[in-house]
Amino acid sequence: MVMPPLPPVLADWREAPRVRALNDRPLGADSRYVLCWLQQALRARDNPVIDAAVRLGNALRLPVLVYHGVREDYPYASDRLHRFILGASLDLGAGCEARGIAFVRHVDRQEQRERGLVHRLGTDAAAIVAEDQPTFVARWQADRVARRAAVPIYVVNAACLVPPSVIGDNVRGRSGFLRQHEPERATWSKAGDEAPDVSRYDGPLPFDPDQLESAGIDALVASLAIDHTLPPSDMHPPGRAAAMTRLARLMKEVLPGYASARNDATRPEGASGLSPYLHFGVLGPREVMAAVADARAGGTHKAKFADELLGWREWFHYQARGLARPEQYGRVAEWARRTLAEHADDARPDAEPLAAMLRGETRDETWNACQRQFLVHGWMHNNLRMYWGKRIIAMTPDPETAWATACYLNDRLSLDGRDPATYGNMAAMFGGSPGDRDRPVYGRVATRGDGSTRNREQGATWLAAALQPPAVSVPDPLPGDAYLAGAWPAKT
Ligand SMILES: Cc1cc2nc3c(=O)[nH]c(=O)nc-3n(C[C@H](O)[C@H](O)[C@H](O)COP(=O)(O)OP(=O)(O)OC[C@H]3O[C@@H](n4cnc5c(N)ncnc54)[C@H](O)[C@@H]3O)c2cc1C
């Protein structure tokens, strides 16, 4: 497919490989602003989406209007997710205003519905600049707006250090990806915000924006028609300050021993806990890697961290970008789907009801302890996720239900869910490299034991950790998730 051209001010930009045009409409005439619509890149600085909008605005002599909206009806909307998103939104708004850029927000709710708000804001815009995100709703919503809008919509990658487009289109394996990705990293490590040279937008708006006060967010969230059985995470407070605290902890406590401690889930200093903040763009990989470069830690540890944050995370972003539906079971390797299908009718003595899985009350004590991290912290250690993900294949009636259940639990409970890393890792759990043995239920898909946690010195203490899970509501049956099925009503 031939991509519509970019205007020269974006085509000539050093960050141009991050940008694509989703339609070929002409720039709006007599417009009031350039609309910058943020969904997941919720940071005011080092944000290429905002910078692209500022560049375009400067060239057109128009101010930028940044818009962030949160709806009640996205799948699994909960106190946990809403609180995290709105906390980030608060700092995003303050940060935009500090840069001299107008920011408006809408929290959709019964007494204040604003349907089609992006479209309505777009009618006064010369162009819309949005995010290029391959999973969850951002891609659908941007495509939908692109079909409807009378003006151009440009989408910008803000999630990766190296824009996926510079890697080329047909890289199949991670080693081929790394061969291209590693030499590019230095080029894309330079940050620098674009400065608006047009006065802040102060004109009319088609709605009454929500001015959030930090103190008022809890009451607002409590009033919404969302899942109130899933509380916010104390481990991952919302907002920029919390992300910066985690970044400082990474530099001081985590990085100096990362390569050796990262697989030990019983040691809190083995993991940065940054994934929720990265998923919602509260901070970006460029900023994290700059901190890593400055940290006092050995080269092995820094290299291992870079392998996770850039080598794995950006590989999954790259993969997702090339898939029409990165979140669906069909992405699992063909050999793995075949072998799992051949064993779909095997007896499943480890099968568990959904309620027991969701609440972490199965017969598998280790799995329950993993699940409690999701329930209480909205996050799980990487090493545990591998055991957790593999075991779901044995706990559910067939491989497709296993995939749907794993995605459901991950996406509803985890603050970093619905990420390219979610479905990429899940596909690795359901596939990976074929083993030689053909086992019941798994066929040639590798299984995984819990020894890497249970047998640690602190394994017994970890297992006994007194995490009190919330009494989350249990769907009956597993929801035919509209999002996973591709049918979420993407009204914007
Ligand atoms: C079954 C399964 C499901 C997963 N689901 C998610 C998910 O929903 N969202 C998510 O962000 N990650 C997911 N991961 C990857 C990984 O487990 C988490 O990114 C990591 O545990 C986050 O904790 P951290 O920030 O402390 O990681 P750290 O060890 O501190 O790593 C730093 C960063 O590197 C990246 N990273 C680390 N490990 C991986 C990995 N295996 N793949 C991709 N990126 C990685 C993350 O952005 C992470 O924040 C999943 C892994 C598995 C096996």
The ligand as an ORCA input file, in Angstrom:
! r2SCAN-3c Opt
* xyz 0 1
  C       3.089    -14.503     29.838
  C       3.720    -13.139     29.860
  C       2.921    -12.018     29.799
  C       3.504    -10.744     29.783
  N       2.678     -9.662     29.714
  C       3.216     -8.417     29.664
  C       2.384     -7.281     29.584
  O       1.155     -7.402     29.605
  N       2.966     -6.055     29.487
  C       4.325     -5.906     29.513
  O       4.801     -4.767     29.436
  N       5.142     -6.959     29.598
  C       4.631     -8.218     29.690
  N       5.464     -9.291     29.804
  C       6.919     -9.071     29.776
  C       7.576     -8.884     31.164
  O       7.171     -9.900     32.012
  C       7.245     -7.540     31.777
  O       7.533     -6.514     30.869
  C       8.080     -7.299     33.048
  O       7.815     -8.310     33.978
  C       7.753     -5.953     33.620
  O       8.388     -5.793     34.848
  P       9.560     -4.759     35.027
  O       9.166     -3.452     34.459
  O       9.983     -4.812     36.446
  O      10.679     -5.427     34.124
  P      12.256     -5.202     34.124
  O      12.891     -6.530     34.282
  O      12.660     -4.133     35.032
  O      12.520     -4.788     32.607
  C      12.523     -3.421     32.194
  C      11.573     -3.262     31.044
  O      11.963     -4.091     29.948
  C      10.819     -4.558     29.265
  N      10.775     -6.021     29.367
  C      11.274     -6.798     30.329
  N      11.031     -8.107     30.055
  C      10.373     -8.128     28.885
  C       9.847     -9.166     28.069
  N       9.935    -10.457     28.396
  N       9.209     -8.819     26.941
  C       9.088     -7.529     26.572
  N       9.567     -6.509     27.294
  C      10.207     -6.808     28.440
  C       9.601     -3.980     29.979
  O       9.218     -2.806     29.313
  C      10.154     -3.660     31.366
  O       9.465     -2.636     32.007
  C       4.900    -10.590     29.828
  C       5.709    -11.733     29.909
  C       5.128    -12.991     29.932
  C       6.011    -14.185     30.006
*
